[in-house]
């Protein structure tokens, strides 16, 4: 039997319902307004606003598996999350998340859903041949970011620091060539973000909350975009950076701080926008401030030292991160980013976030907000989890206000979305909410083709 739901005076089912209905209406308005803008002015450059997708009802080889995984996790996930030993739970969560993500990707078939994702004209594998001399390519990287320069990089290569492209170059060098291996890498690594978030929640809040969050991390609608996009891989690297920092500040070995710093440095060289994970890292340091300030002052030193490694390596190799970012801003406004209206995307992006995290997360965040408002009387673990989710939401809102992600945020913001999902731990009747999450993901993947 599962343990009884977390009951406190912040639990208000009617408030949950109001939040969910408001979020659903918000998404509907984004769809209708986006449809009007695109049909009338052709300024959004997406076919099914606010998502970068096409209307394409279909089934595929992954459909039976996706339905089976969804039903199994919704029915048995909450109970197993309580009973399994902790390490067994981490392995089971990763395995189930892997099965869910693979099955959703294969709804579109092997070629269209996996192998062809990273070989399209704007994707990383199209430039593998230009990295035959890696040091020279890194020194020359910024010379091809702006449109109009000789042989400008395709959009995704220009839009990211070179560690993103270099990942696929190195996969190619070790014999894992082509879109199939690249897609498998993104799905396999990206699915580990589920385990990383669980590790952090257990360390920073408490184990019971982590166990309650586990099925929601597995069955997240975000898996539609994790399989198979490089942003799923980025999300996992960023998530493990936070998880290792959480271990370092909560009584485990301080050496984890060096690993956290190393992964955070890599995160910054995978995506410019993920420097905002410093806010989530700062929240972890605040939650673990007693150990950082007292028994474990080495945490900060090791964190900073670890974070310096990747920037130092790339700088010595000839890539200037700051110059790359400045040139990216120019490139962004040369393309559709300069045409897409900020006034629509600044709020429609948030509708995309509702879609990838699901209505259960909306209700969970509503409860997390109530916990923060009443933090003086709320259980400590709940307050700490609500604070962590709040930090992730703040980072996402800053990314939104920057205007550097107009559209495609259902993919680009996967790293932030992973840290909103644990708020579902506050919800009662998890099976009902999990069913709603699964239905949303299945509908999205079977009614739309979510290209990028």
C-alpha positions in Angstrom: 0.0 0.0 0.0 1.1 3.5 -0.6 1.6 5.9 2.3 -1.2 8.5 2.8 -0.8 11.8 0.9 0.9 14.7 2.4 -1.9 16.6 4.2 -1.6 20.1 5.5 -3.7 23.2 5.5 -2.1 24.4 2.3 -3.8 21.5 0.4 -6.9 23.0 -1.3 -8.3 20.9 -4.2 -10.5 23.8 -5.3 -7.5 26.0 -5.7 -5.7 23.3 -7.6 -8.7 23.0 -10.0 -8.8 26.8 -10.5 -5.0 26.9 -11.2 -5.4 24.0 -13.7 -8.3 25.5 -15.5 -6.5 28.9 -15.7 -3.5 27.2 -17.2 -5.5 25.3 -19.7 -7.3 28.5 -20.7 -3.9 30.2 -20.9 -2.6 27.6 -23.4 -5.8 27.8 -25.4 -5.5 31.6 -25.7 -1.8 31.2 -26.8 -3.0 28.7 -29.5 -5.8 31.0 -30.8 -3.8 34.2 -30.6 -0.8 32.5 -32.3 -3.0 31.1 -35.0 -4.4 34.5 -35.7 -1.0 36.2 -35.8 0.5 33.5 -38.0 -2.4 33.3 -40.5 -2.7 37.1 -40.7 0.9 38.4 -40.5 3.2 35.4 -40.9 5.5 36.6 -38.2 5.7 33.7 -35.8 7.4 31.2 -38.1 5.8 28.2 -36.4 3.0 26.1 -38.0 1.2 25.2 -34.8 1.8 28.1 -32.3 2.9 28.3 -29.7 4.7 24.9 -30.3 7.2 24.4 -33.1 5.1 21.6 -34.6 2.9 20.5 -37.4 -0.6 19.0 -37.2 -0.1 15.4 -38.1 -2.3 12.8 -36.5 -0.5 9.5 -36.7 0.5 6.3 -34.9 3.7 4.4 -35.1 5.8 1.5 -33.8 6.2 3.1 -30.5 2.5 3.6 -29.8 1.8 0.3 -28.1 4.9 0.6 -25.9 4.1 4.2 -25.0 0.5 3.3 -23.9 1.8 0.3 -21.9 4.5 2.3 -20.1 2.1 5.1 -19.3 -0.5 2.7 -17.9 2.1 0.8 -15.8 3.7 3.9 -14.3 0.4 5.5 -13.5 -1.0 2.3 -11.9 2.1 1.0 -10.1 4.6 3.8 -10.0 3.4 5.5 -6.8 3.4 2.2 -4.9 6.8 1.0 -6.2 8.3 4.5 -5.4 7.4 3.9 -1.7 8.6 0.3 -1.5 11.7 0.1 -3.5 15.1 0.6 -1.8 16.5 4.0 -2.7 19.2 2.8 -5.2 16.7 0.5 -6.7 14.3 3.4 -7.1 16.9 5.4 -8.9 17.6 2.6 -11.3 13.9 1.8 -11.9 13.1 5.5 -12.4 15.8 5.9 -15.0 14.8 2.6 -16.7 11.1 3.6 -16.8 12.0 7.1 -18.1 14.2 5.6 -20.8 11.3 3.3 -21.9 8.8 6.2 -21.9 11.1 8.5 -23.9 12.1 5.8 -26.4 8.5 4.7 -27.0 7.4 8.3 -27.6 10.3 8.9 -30.0 9.4 5.8 -31.9 5.8 6.9 -32.4 7.3 8.9 -35.2 9.3 5.8 -36.4 13.1 5.2 -36.3 14.1 7.6 -39.0 11.8 10.5 -38.4 11.7 10.1 -34.6 15.3 9.3 -33.8 17.9 8.9 -36.6 16.9 11.9 -38.6 16.5 14.4 -35.7 20.1 15.5 -35.5 20.9 15.3 -39.2 18.4 18.0 -40.4 20.0 21.1 -42.0 20.1 23.2 -38.8 21.5 20.4 -36.7 24.9 19.4 -35.3 25.7 16.4 -37.4 25.8 18.4 -40.6 29.1 20.0 -39.7 31.0 17.0 -38.4 33.3 17.2 -41.5 34.3 20.7 -40.6 35.9 19.5 -37.3 38.6 17.2 -38.8 41.1 19.5 -37.0 39.4 20.2 -33.7 41.8 22.9 -32.3 41.6 24.8 -35.6 37.8 24.6 -35.7 37.6 25.9 -32.1 39.9 28.8 -32.9 37.9 29.6 -36.0 34.5 29.0 -34.4 33.4 32.6 -33.8 34.3 33.6 -37.4 31.3 31.7 -38.7 28.5 32.7 -36.3 27.1 35.8 -37.9 25.1 35.4 -41.2 27.1 36.8 -44.1 30.4 35.5 -42.9 32.1 32.9 -45.0 30.4 29.5 -44.5 28.2 30.5 -41.6 27.3 27.8 -39.1 23.7 26.4 -39.3 21.4 27.8 -36.7 21.9 25.3 -33.9 25.7 25.3 -34.2 25.8 29.1 -34.3 23.3 29.3 -31.4 25.5 27.3 -28.9 29.0 27.3 -27.6 31.2 24.6 -29.3 30.9 21.9 -26.6 27.5 21.1 -28.0 28.8 20.3 -31.5 32.0 18.8 -30.1 30.0 16.2 -28.3 28.8 14.8 -31.6 32.1 15.2 -33.2 33.7 13.0 -30.5 30.9 10.4 -30.8 31.7 10.2 -34.5 35.5 9.9 -33.7 34.9 6.9 -31.4 32.9 5.1 -34.1 29.3 6.1 -33.0 28.5 7.7 -36.3 25.3 9.0 -37.7 21.9 10.2 -36.5 21.0 6.9 -34.9 23.8 7.0 -32.4 23.4 10.7 -31.8 19.7 10.3 -31.1 20.4 7.3 -28.8 23.0 9.4 -26.9 20.5 12.2 -26.3 17.7 9.9 -25.2 19.9 7.7 -22.9 21.8 10.6 -21.3 18.8 12.9 -21.2 16.7 10.3 -19.3 19.2 10.3 -16.5 18.0 13.8 -15.5 15.2 12.1 -13.8 17.6 10.3 -11.4 19.7 13.5 -10.9 16.6 15.5 -9.8 15.6 12.7 -7.4 19.1 12.7 -5.8 19.0 16.4 -5.3 15.4 16.5 -3.8 16.3 13.7 -1.4 19.4 15.5 -0.3 17.9 18.9 0.0 14.3 18.2 1.1 13.6 14.7 2.2 13.3 11.2 0.9 9.6 10.9 1.1 9.1 13.9 -1.1 11.6 12.5 -3.6 9.8 9.2 -3.7 6.5 11.0 -4.3 8.0 13.0 -7.1 9.6 10.0 -8.9 6.7 8.8 -11.0 6.0 12.4 -12.2 9.6 12.8 -13.3 9.3 9.5 -15.2 6.0 10.3 -16.9 6.7 13.9 -17.8 5.3 15.3 -21.1 8.7 16.8 -21.5 9.9 13.3 -22.7 8.3 14.1 -26.1 11.2 16.6 -26.6 13.9 14.8 -24.8 13.7 12.1 -27.5 15.7 13.0 -29.4 17.0 16.5 -29.1 20.3 17.8 -27.8 18.5 19.9 -25.2 17.6 16.7 -23.4 21.3 15.9 -23.1 22.0 19.5 -21.9 19.2 19.1 -19.3 20.9 16.0 -17.9 24.3 17.6 -17.6 22.8 20.6 -15.8 20.7 18.4 -13.6 23.7 16.3 -12.4 25.6 19.5 -11.7 22.9 20.5 -9.3 22.6 17.0 -7.9 26.3 16.8 -7.1 26.3 20.2 -5.5 23.3 19.1 -3.3 25.3 16.0 -2.2 28.3 18.2 -1.4 26.4 20.6 0.8 24.4 18.0 2.7 27.0 16.0 4.5 28.4 13.8 1.7 32.0 14.2 0.4 33.0 17.7 -0.4 34.7 16.3 -3.5 31.2 16.3 -5.1 31.5 20.1 -5.3 34.4 19.8 -7.8 32.3 17.5 -10.0 29.4 19.9 -9.7 31.6 22.8 -10.8 33.0 20.8 -13.7 29.6 19.9 -15.0 28.3 23.5 -14.5 31.3 24.7 -16.6 30.4 22.2 -19.3 26.7 23.3 -19.1 27.8 26.9 -19.9 29.7 25.6 -22.9 26.7 23.6 -24.1 24.2 26.4 -24.1 24.7 30.1 -23.4 21.3 30.4 -21.7 22.1 27.7 -19.2 24.4 30.0 -17.3 21.2 30.8 -15.5 21.6 27.5 -13.7 23.8 29.5 -11.4 20.5 30.7 -9.8 19.5 27.1 -9.0 23.0 26.4 -7.8 22.8 29.4 -5.5 19.5 28.1 -4.2 21.3 24.8 -3.3 24.0 26.8 -1.5 21.4 28.7 0.4 19.6 25.5 1.5 23.0 24.0 2.6 24.4 27.3 3.9 25.1 26.0 7.4 27.5 23.3 6.1 29.0 25.7 3.5 29.6 28.3 6.2 30.7 26.0 8.9 31.9 22.5 8.5 32.5 22.5 4.8 34.1 25.8 3.6 36.0 23.8 1.0 32.8 23.4 -0.9 33.0 26.8 -2.5 36.6 26.5 -3.3 36.2 23.2 -5.0 33.0 24.4 -6.8 34.8 27.4 -8.3 37.9 25.3 -9.2 35.8 22.7 -10.9 33.8 25.4 -12.7 37.0 26.9 -14.1 38.2 23.8 -15.9 36.0 23.7 -19.0 36.2 27.5 -19.6 40.0 27.4 -19.2 40.3 24.5 -21.7 38.1 26.2 -24.3 39.8 29.6 -23.8 43.2 28.1 -24.2 42.0 26.3 -27.3 41.1 29.7 -28.8 37.3 30.0 -28.3 36.1 33.2 -26.6 32.8 32.6 -24.9 31.9 36.3 -24.5 32.7 37.1 -28.1 30.6 34.1 -29.2 27.6 35.3 -27.2 27.8 38.8 -28.5 28.0 37.5 -32.1 25.1 35.1 -31.4 22.9 38.1 -30.4 23.7 39.6 -33.8 22.9 36.4 -35.5 19.7 35.9 -33.6 18.3 39.2 -34.7 19.5 38.7 -38.3 17.1 35.7 -38.5 13.5 35.0 -37.4 14.4 36.0 -33.9 14.4 39.6 -35.0 11.0 39.2 -36.6 9.1 37.1 -34.1 7.1 39.5 -31.9 8.3 39.7 -28.3 4.8 40.8 -27.2 3.4 37.4 -28.1 6.3 35.1 -27.2 7.0 36.6 -23.8 3.9 35.0 -22.5 3.3 32.3 -25.1 6.6 30.8 -24.1 5.1 30.2 -20.7 2.2 28.4 -22.4 4.8 26.1 -23.9 6.2 25.4 -20.4 2.7 24.4 -19.2 2.6 21.9 -22.1 6.0 20.3 -21.4 5.5 20.1 -17.6 1.7 19.2 -17.6 -1.2 20.4 -15.6 -0.2 18.4 -12.6 2.9 20.5 -12.3 0.7 23.7 -12.4 -1.2 22.3 -9.4 2.0 21.3 -7.7 3.5 24.7 -8.2 0.4 26.3 -6.8 0.9 24.2 -3.7 4.6 25.1 -3.6 3.7 28.8 -3.7 1.3 28.3 -0.8 4.0 26.5 1.2 6.4 29.4 0.6 3.8 31.9 1.7 3.2 29.9 4.9 6.8 28.8 5.3 6.9 29.6 9.0 4.4 26.8 9.8 5.1 24.5 6.8 7.2 21.3 7.3 10.9 22.0 6.6 11.2 19.5 3.8 8.2 20.9 1.9 9.6 24.5 2.3 13.0 23.4 1.0 11.5 21.7 -2.0 9.2 24.7 -2.7 12.2 27.0 -2.5 14.2 24.9 -5.1 11.3 24.8 -7.5 10.8 28.5 -7.0 14.5 29.1 -8.0 14.0 27.1 -11.2 10.9 29.1 -12.0 12.8 32.3 -11.4 15.6 31.2 -13.8 13.0 30.3 -16.4 11.3 33.7 -16.1 14.6 35.5 -16.5 15.3 33.5 -19.6 11.8 34.5 -20.9 12.2 38.2 -20.3 15.6 38.2 -22.0 13.8 37.8 -25.4 16.6 35.4 -26.6 14.2 32.4 -26.8 11.2 33.3 -28.9 9.5 30.0 -29.8 10.9 26.5 -29.5 11.1 26.9 -25.7 9.3 23.5 -25.3 12.7 22.2 -26.3 15.1 24.9 -25.2 13.8 25.1 -21.6 13.8 21.4 -20.9 16.7 21.9 -18.4 14.6 24.3 -16.3 11.4 22.2 -16.7 13.0 19.3 -15.0 13.2 21.2 -11.7 9.5 22.3 -11.8 8.3 18.7 -12.0 9.2 17.7 -8.4 6.5 20.2 -7.2 4.1 17.3 -8.1 5.2 15.7 -4.8 2.8 18.0 -3.1 -0.2 16.5 -4.9 -2.7 13.9 -3.4 -4.1 11.1 -5.6 -1.0 10.7 -7.7 -2.5 8.1 -10.0 -5.1 10.5 -11.3 -2.6 13.2 -11.9 -0.1 10.8 -13.6 -2.9 9.6 -15.9 -3.5 13.2 -16.9 0.2 13.7 -17.5 0.4 10.6 -19.7 -2.6 11.5 -21.7 -1.3 14.9 -22.5 2.1 13.5 -23.7 0.3 10.8 -25.8 -2.0 13.3 -27.4 0.8 15.7 -28.2 3.0 13.0 -29.8 0.2 11.4 -31.8 -1.6 14.5 -33.0 1.5 16.7 -33.7 4.9 16.2 -35.3 7.2 18.0 -33.0 10.0 18.9 -35.3 12.8 21.4 -34.6 
